[in-house]
Amino acid sequence: MKVDSNTLITTLRYGNQLKRTARTGWVQRGVANAEDVAAHSYGTAFAAMILAEALDDDLDKGRMLSMALLHDLPESLTSDIPTPSWVYLLPGSKSEVEEAAMDEIFAQTEYGRKMMDLWRELQAAQTAEAMIVHDADKIDMFLQAVIYEESTGNKQLEEFWTSRPQFNLSISQEIYEQLLEGRRSP
C-alpha cells in the first residue's frame, strides 16, 4: 500500500502539535517551564517499556508502545484538559470528544483504522498492553511531580498525592508507594 506523503505530513503535524501543548495541570500549579504533552507521551512510552520488563507475560511491545504514543494524541486538537476539570464535563463527554478528535486526525488516512483500533484498545483497558500503558501514564505523572517538587520546591503539587490511584500491576503500585514515601523523607 502506497501512502500519500501529504497525508503523512498532515498526521505528523498533529503529533508535532503536542510539542507545543503544555500540560496544563503543571502550569496551573505554578510550574515554570512545564513539560509539554509530547514529553509526557515519551515518558509514558518509556515507563511502559520498563514496566513490561517486570512482567513474564508474552507482550506485544510494539503494540504497547504504539498505544503509549497515541494515548494523548487527541490533545493536539482538544488541548490538555486537566483532571480537576473533568467533573464539570457531562459523563462520557471527554471520551466522546477525544474519539471525535482521533476520527478527525485519521479520517483521511489509509492507516486510520489501525490507529483507531489501537487507541480504542487502550481506552477499553482490557489487554495487558493497554493496562501497562494506563499504569505508565500515571507513573510518569507521579515521577514528574516528584521531580518538580525536588527541583523547584513547588508546594502546590500536594493535591496530586491526596487520592490513591488504582493501578493494574502490583509493580506499578510499588513504584507509586516508593515515590510517595521518598517525597515524605528529607
C-alpha positions, 0 to 999 in steps of 0.5 A: 500500500502506497501512502500519500506523503501529504497525508503523512505530513498532515498526521505528523503535524498533529503529533508535532502539535503536542510539542507545543501543548503544555500540560496544563495541570503543571502550569496551573500549579505554578510550574515554570517551564512545564513539560509539554504533552509530547514529553509526557507521551515519551515518558509514558512510552518509556515507563511502559517499556520498563514496566513490561520488563517486570512482567513474564507475560508474552507482550506485544511491545510494539503494540504497547508502545504504539498505544503509549504514543497515541494515548494523548494524541487527541490533545493536539486538537482538544488541548490538555484538559486537566483532571480537576476539570473533568467533573464539570464535563457531562459523563462520557463527554471527554471520551466522546470528544477525544474519539471525535478528535482521533476520527478527525486526525485519521479520517483521511488516512489509509492507516486510520483504522489501525490507529483507531483500533489501537487507541480504542484498545487502550481506552477499553483497558482490557489487554495487558498492553493497554493496562501497562500503558494506563499504569505508565501514564500515571507513573510518569505523572507521579515521577514528574511531580516528584521531580518538580517538587525536588527541583523547584520546591513547588508546594502546590503539587500536594493535591496530586498525592491526596487520592490513591490511584488504582493501578493494574500491576502490583509493580506499578503500585510499588513504584507509586508507594516508593515515590510517595514515601521518598517525597515524605523523607528529607 
